[in-house]
């Protein structure tokens, strides 16, 4: 008997099945003359839907909401998922999640002949993010001094979350990518870690200067096949506790990633690269899908004057 697909796999199969690669939306409508609510015509939308599906799957798992099939996902689950975004996301991002959920509903209904009605019951929360959109980004970068204090505390009080934060200083990836590092993707000889299935579906290889740190974590054997056995939420809670204990303002894990980006950019300038080439280099290092200099300046990098 074939093994049943996980919810994540069910979502991804449905998304891929409805993707019309190389077909223009207008041409498809003329030829087929039917509703296109379930069809996906661009890679940008394909990646966005897969990212949202992955986020929903992770939310269900991390909050111990047991759902074996996409048909079992209830409107209240979706509303809880959206509600969890109001603390860290702008209203624009929350609205984008809402639109993606609308599309996911059409995709799974068409693929699996279902009749889920998440859209009818959806409740869009208002963002209560403390930092306004225009004040976020580069102003949210944690200072090197505060990050150093956090790392010094983590090194004296080692645990899985502490190791994750120390390692982030080396690699600058997303929190979900840190906690999901697989042992098979660690090359100690080359001093490299391969990251698969990152946001946007891309792969990236990260060089590790302090390979002894990775060896130390491996020696802890927290998991049989992964470097860690914790969830992203555990790292975030630990980070908040440490900052409160040290009397520091609260910074998210993503602000640690911004710190990595700023230092990488500054070092490239010191090496003689122009500002434009340094921005391209950090965009690649952060594994963004395309050249996104504007995003770099708004959300990550403070240019030198």
N, C-alpha and C positions, 0 to 999 in steps of 0.2 A: 504494500500500500504506500503510495507516494506521501512524502512528508508534507504537511500543510504549511503553506507560506506564512511567515510572520506578518504582522500588520504592516511593518515597514516595507516588506517585499510586496505585499498586496498593493500598497499605494504605488510603489515604483513600477510595478508591472502595468497597472492601469494607466499611469502617466505616460509611460513609454508607448503603450499600445495606441494611445490617442494622439501621439505626436506625428504630425505630417511633415516630415523632413523634406525640404526643398520645394514645398508647395506654398504658393501665395494664397493668403486668405481670400482675396477677391476672386481669384480663379476658381478656388474650391467652391465658393458660394454659387458662382455662375454655373459650374458644371453639375453640382449636386442639388442646388436649390432646397437646402434643408437647414435645420438648426445647427449651429456650429458651437453651441455652448460647451460641448465636451471636447472640442478639438483644440490642439496646441500647435501653433505654427512657427514659433521662434525658440531658439535655444535659450534665450534669456528667460522666457516663461517656463520652459522645461526645467531649467536649473532652479528657478525660484520655487516652483511647485514641489520639487524633490526636497529642497531645503526645508520648506514648511512641513511637508509630510514627515521628515526626519525629526523636526522639532516636536511635532505632535506625538510621535512615537516615544521620544525620549521623555516627554512630559508625563505620559501615561505610565511609563516604567518607573520613573523616579518618584512618582506620587502613589505608586502601588495601586493603580487603577487597572484591574485585570480585565483586559479585552482581548479575545483571541482572534477576532475577525473585524474587518472594517464595518460590517453591518451592525456590530455590537457597540460601536462608538456612539454615545448618546449626545444629544444637544447640550446637556449639562456638562459633559466632559469638554466639549468645544468651548463653552462659555468660561469654564474654569481655566482652560488653556489661555484664552484671550485675556482673562482677568489678570493672569500672572505676568502679562506683558506690560501692564500699565505703570509698573514701578521703574522699568528700565528703558522703555521705548517711547519715542515721540508719538503724537497722534497720527502722523503720516505713516509711520511704520505699522501701528496697530491697524489702520485702515487697509494697508497693504496685506496684512495677515488675513483680514476679513475677506478681501477680494479673492485671495488665494484659496481660502476655505470654500467660497462659493464655487470656484472652479473645480476643486477636488471633489465636491459633492457631485457635480455633473459627470466627472470622469469615472468615479467608482460606480455610480448608478448605471451608466452606459455599459461599462465593462462587465460588471457582475449582475446586471439585471436587478438592481436594488431600487429602493425608494427611500433612501435616507433623506431627512428633511432638516439638516443642520441650519440651512439658510433661513428657514421660516422662524426658528426660535433663537436665532443668534442675537446676542446682546453685546454691543460694542462698548467697551469701557472707555472712560476718558483718561487720558494720560495724566498721571500725577508725578511725573518725573521731576525731581527737585531742580535739576539743571535745565533751563529752557534751551530749546533747540539752538538758538543763535549763540548760546554760551557754552555749548558742549564741545566735544572734539578736543582741539589742541589745548584748551584751557583745563581739560579734565586729565591731562597727563600727570601722573604722579611724579613728584620730584625725585631726583636721584637720592637725595638725603633721606626721604621717608622710605623709599624702597630699600635702601641700605639697612635701615633700622628693622624693617620687617624681615629681611633675609637674616640678619644677625640673630633675631629672636628665633626664627625658624631653624637655624643651624644649631641652636642650643636646645631646642625642643622639637626634635625630629619626629615626624609622623608622615603618613602618606600625603596629606594636604601640604605639609611643610615642604616636602621634597618637590611636589608639583610646582609650588611657587618659586623655589630656588631654581628649578629646571627651566621655568618660563623665562628667566633672565638670560638663559642661553639660547632659547629657540624662538620665542616670540610668536607662539601659535595660539589658537583659540582654546579656551578651557576644556571644551569637549574633546578637542584633539589631543590635549595633554593626557587626560585620564583614560583615553582609549588607545594609547601606544601599545602595539603588540610586540612581544619579545622577538618574534620571527622577523620583524622589520628593523631590528637594531643590529648594526654592523659595528662591532667593537674595534675591529682591525682598521676599518676605514674611518672610524669615528663619525658615523652617520646614523640618522634615524629617518626611515621612509614613512611618510604620512600618506595614507590612502583614504579615499572617500571623504576628502575635506569639503568644506562649503564650496559649492559650485562643481563638485565632482572631480576635482583635479588632484593630481599627485604632486608631492614636493619632497625633496630630500634636504634635511637640515644637518649642517656640520656641527659637531659638538666639540668645543675646545676642552672642556673639563670632562673627559670621558670617564674619569674616576668616579664622578658623581653618579653617572649611569650605572657603573659597576656596583657601586655601593647600594643603589636602589635594587638592582637585580639580586644582590646577595640577600636582601630582605625576603625575597620570594613571596610577595604579597598575593600573587596570582599564578596559576599554572601556565597561562599563555599570554598574560598581559603584564605590563610594568606595574600597574596599579589595580586595585580592586574597588576603588571608590567612585562616586558619582561627581559630576561637575558641581552640583549643589553643595556637596560636602566641602569642596575647596572654597567656594564662595562664602560659606558660613564661617569657616576657619579664618579666612582673610578678614572678615568683619570683626571677629572676636579679637584677633591680634591687634588690629588697628585701634579698637576700643581700649584694649589693655595698655597700649603704648601711648594713648592720648592723641592719636593722629586722626585727621579727618578721614572719612570713609571713601575709599576708592574701590571701584570694581576690578575684577580680574582683567577686563578689557582695557582698563587704564594702565595695567602693567604691560600689556601688549603695545599700547601707545608709547610707553616709556622706551620699550625695546626699539620701536620704529624711529623715535626721535634720536636716540643714541646712534643707531645704524646710519641714519641720514647725516648726522653731524660728523661721524667718522669718515664717511665717503667724501664730504667736503674737505676734510683735513688731508685726505689722500690726493686731492687735486681735481676731483670731479666737479663739473658745473652743477648748479642747482637743478637744472632740468634732468641731467643724467643721474643725479643722486635720487631724485624723485622716482625715476623709472626703476632704479635699482631697488629701492625700498618697496615699491609696488609689487615687483616680482618676488621679493623676499617675503612679503605678507601673503603671497599666493592669490592676489586679486586676478580676476579673469582677464581684464583688459587694462590698458593704460588709463589710470584714473588719477591724474595729477590733481584735479580739483578736489576729489575726495581726500587725497593725501593732505592737502593744505587745510581743508575744513575740519577733518576729523583726527589727523595724526600728527602732522608736521608743522612746527613753527619755524618759518623761514628766518634766516639771519638777515639783519638789516645792515 
